[in-house]
Amino acid sequence: MTLKELSELLGLSPTTVSRALNGYPEVSEATRKRVTAAAREYGYAPNTRARSLATGRAMAIGHVIPISAKHEMVNPVFADFIAGAGEVYSRNGYDMLLSVVPDEDEVDAYRGFATKGNVDGIILHAPTLNDPRIELLNTLGLPFVVHGRSSDTDGPYAWVDVNNTRAFQRATDFLLDLGHRRIALVNGLEHMDFAIRRRAGYEGALAARGIAPDPALMFAGEMTETHGHDITRALLAGPTPPSAILVSSMITAIGVRRGMEEMGLRMGRDISLITHDDELSYFRNGADIPVYTSTRSSVRDAGRKAAGMLIDIIERRDTPREILLEADLTLGQSTGPAVTV
């Protein structure tokens, strides 16, 4: 079906139909819904090339993916974020362009996007402390949105992030309320901004109760199952093991649980565990009853919000440039009162 045929079917002008499908503000919401429903029903899809010529835009959003194994993006979270963003791109007529490069070529990939003009904007992933890529993208003049934040960065940028500090403060407070005093932190790589903020929440909650954070109970590393397992075995074999462990990833938490069980301990009874859970669509935290007590946020929803924000910026619509999402603290089977000896 062509635009002209869809227009005749609806009794509207081709211009009105085109504006409705492309989100122009002068089209009423009722008309937009009517046109969108008809386009879906009759299988109409805009000609991307024609739209690109008409708007002067590439109609594509770029994502750069470093391939180093030592990168926080190499985990299932990235796929769910991309799925959420992809929903919004598709609905607005944008394609997704992924550039997979060695870490040392990442900067060149951003420069290449700007030089070729093959994307209208970029979503920046896995920000670090004072991330130099933000200054680069501001210099290149490409619209961009950061998934996360970068502490100590002076330049302006748009971002969507979860309140990691608050989430880990609440989780630590919950364990303290259960009587736990030796609480271990198994964090992500701490040059990553999210991990810095999670440690701050954990340490802040301990300090508020007059408990000095113990460096011997704090660990940082790639968020893998093996990392969680090995640290847990070492912790529980020590002379003063923790009574609870706070973990930055459900993948790591699976390893922590395996380490507990190998040491003959029951999760939630002998030792407690709280994990951050990104509420992945294909990696559920149990069914009706969560397995793990967790600080929970939807990474797919974050993808939708970041994509929507970026498209609004590209199309020069008023939009929030900062979205801070709160994580829910969800009670599962992995926590219980501290065991008194």
N, C-alpha and C positions, 0 to 999 in steps of 0.2 A: 504494500500500500504506500502511495506517495503522500506528501504533505497536502497537495491539492485535493486528493481524494478524501483524506481525513477531514479537511476543512469543509468540503461539500457535504459530507455525511453529518457533520455537527451543525451546519448552517452558520459557520463562522468564517471570517477572512483568514487566509493563510498566515497573515502577519500576526493576528491574535493567537492562532494556534501555536505558532512558533514561539511567541513571547510567553505563552502559558507553559510550554514544555521547557523553556529555558529559564524560568523563574523570575521573569521581569516583574517589578513591584506594581506596575500600573494595571496588571491583570488581577481581577478579583479572585479570592480564594475559591469561591464556588465554581468559577469558570476553569480555574487551574485543575481542580479535582475532576471536573467533568471531562476535560481534555485528556488528562493523564489516564483516567479510567478507560476512555475510548481507545487511546493509543495502545494500552495494554491488551484490551479485548480483541482488537483487530490486528495486533502484531506489528504496529508501526514503530520503527526506530529511526531517529534522525540520521541523516547522512553526515557522518563526523567530518569528512573532508570539506563538505559544503559549509558546515557550521564553522569550521576552522577558518575558511576563507572569509566568511561573513564577519566574524568577530575579531580576526587577527590574532587568535590564540591557537596554541597547539592542541588544546583539549586533552592534555595529559598531565599527570602528576608523577613526579620522580621520587624514588626511594633508592638510596645507596646502601648496599649490604656488604660490609667487609667480610671476608671469608675466613679470617683467623679463628682458630678453635678457641682462643682465649678471649672470647667476646661475648658479652651478655645477651646479644641478640640470637646467638645460636641456642635456642630453646623453643619449646612449643608456644610461648607467649607471643612471639613475633607473628606466627601464622594467624592467631586469633585476632590480633590487632589489624593485620592486613585484611582479614575477612570483613571486619567491621568497616574499615575505611573503604574497601571495595564496594560495599553496598551503596555508600553515598556517591562514590565516583560514578557508578553505573546509572544511578537514578538521575544524575545531573549531566550525563553525556560525556564524562571524562574517562580516558583510559589510564591504566597504571603502567608506569615504565620502571622496571627494576634493573638496577645496574649492580652486578655482583663483581667486586674487585678485590684484589689484595689490599691489606690495610694501608700499605705505603702509597697506594694509588687513589685513596679515597678523596683527597683534596682535588686531584685532577679530574675525578668524576664530576664533582660539583662545578668545576670550571667548564667542563665539557658541556654539561646541561645548559649553562648560561651562554656559551659560545654558539652552540648549535640551535638554540631556541626550540628544542624538541619537548620541553615541558613548560608549564605555566607556573609551577611552584613545586616545592619540595617539603616532605615531612622528614625531619631530622630525628634519628633514633639514638637511644643510649647516651644521653648527654653526660659529660664528665664535669668535674670541678673546673670552673673557668674555661669552658669548652671553646677552643679557638675556631671551631667551625662556625659558630654564631657570628663572630666578627667577619669571617670570610663571606658568609651568605649576605650579610648586610652590605658589604662592599660590592658584591656582585649584583645586588639589586633584585635578586630573585625573591618573590614572596615565599615565606616558609613558616612552618609551625613546628615546634619542638614537642616530641612526646616525652614529657618530663621537664625538669628545670636544670639550670646550671648555676650553682652558687658562685658568687664573686664575679659574675659577668656583668659588665657595665652597660653594654649596648642593648638597645631595645629588641625584644623578640616576643612572638606570640607562643603560648604554650598551653598544653593540657597535661595535668599531672594529678596523681593521687596524693593525699596528705600522708606521706610516709612517716613523718615525725609523730603526728598525732596517732596514727595507727599503732606504732610500736610502743608509744607511751601507754596507750590504753591496754595493749596486750600485757605489758610488764606490770601495770597496776593490777590487772586481773589476777596474775600469778601471785603478786604480793598479797592481795586480799585473801588468797587461798592459803597463805602462811609460808610461801616459798621465799627463801632469802638467798640461796645460792642458785642464781638463774644464769645459764649460759646463753650467749648469743652466737649463732652460726649465720653469718651475714654473707652478702654478695661481695664482689670485688669493690674495695673501698676507695678507688679513684672514680667510681660511678656515683653520680649525685644521689640517686635513690638510696644507696647503701649508706652514704654519709648521713642522710636524714634519718634513716632507721636507727642507726647507732645513737644519734642524738636523742631520739625519743626514748630509747632503752635507758641510756645513761641519765637522762633527765628524770625519769620516773624513779630510778634507784636513789638519786641524789635527794629527791623530794621526801623520801622516807628515811633519810640519814644513812643510806648504805653507799659506801664508796665502791664504784665499779672496779672489778678485779680483772686486770689484763689477762690473767690465766684462764678466764672464762669467756673471752671474746676472740672470735675467729672470723677471718674474711677469706673468701676464695671463690672460684668458679662454682656456680650453683648446680652441682651434679649430685646424683645419688651416691656415688662413691665418696665424694667429699663429706657428705653428711654421715655416712657409715663410719668412715675412718676416724673422724673427729669424735664421734660418740663413743666408739670403742676405747679411744685413748682417755676421754674424760671419765668414763665409768670405771676404768681400771685404776684411776689415780686414788690417792689417799683421802681426798675430800671431794667426792663427786657432786655435781649439781643435783638438785631435786627437780629442776625443770629446765627445759631448753626452748629458746625462742629462735625460730628459723625463718629465713628470708624467701624460701621457695618450697612449694609442695613437692617438687622433684627431690630436693635435698631432704625434706621431711621423711620421704619414703626410705631414704638411706639411714636417717636417724632412727627410725622405727626398727629397721632391720638390725642395727647395732644394739639397740635395747634388748630385742628378743634374743639375740645371740648371747647376751650377758645374763639371760634368764630373768629379765625384768618385764613387767606388764605395763604397757603404756596407759596412762590415765590412773593407774593405781600406785605402782611403785615409783614412777617418774612421770612428770607431765610434759606436754609438748604443745606449743602453739606455732602455727606456720602462717606465712602470708599466702593467700590463695587468690589467684587471678581469675577465678571463676571461668575456667576454660570450657568451651562448649563440648569438647570431646575428652576431657580429663577431669571428671567430676570428683568432688570431695564426698564420696559416698552417695547414697540414693536419698531416701526420705530422712535419714538421720546422718548428719555429717560425721565422717570418721575423725577428722581433725578439728579442734577448736582453731579458728582462723580469723585473721583480719582479711576481709574479702572485698574485692573490687572486680568489676567487669572490664577486662582489657578490650573486649570487642566493642563495648560502649565507648571506651576511650578512643578507639579507632574511628568510630562514627563521628564523635565530637571533633576530633582533630581534623578529619577530612572536611566536615562541614565548615569549620572555622576557616580553613585554608581556601576553600572555594569562595566563601564570602569575601575574603581578602582579595582574591584574584578578580572577582567580579565587582569589587568596590562597593560592597554593601556594608552597612554598619554592623559590626559584630563584636562580641567580647573578645579581647585579645589574651585573656587569662581565664582558665577554668581549673579550679581546684576541686577534685572529687574526694569525698570522704569514704573511707573503707568501713564496712560493717564489721563488728566483732561477733562472730557466729560461734555458738557453743556446740562443741562436738564431744566425742568420746575420749579425747586424748588428754583431758585435764582433770585433776582432782586435788583435794587438799594435800598439803605437804605431809609426808609420813614422818611422824615423830618417833625417835628411837629412844 
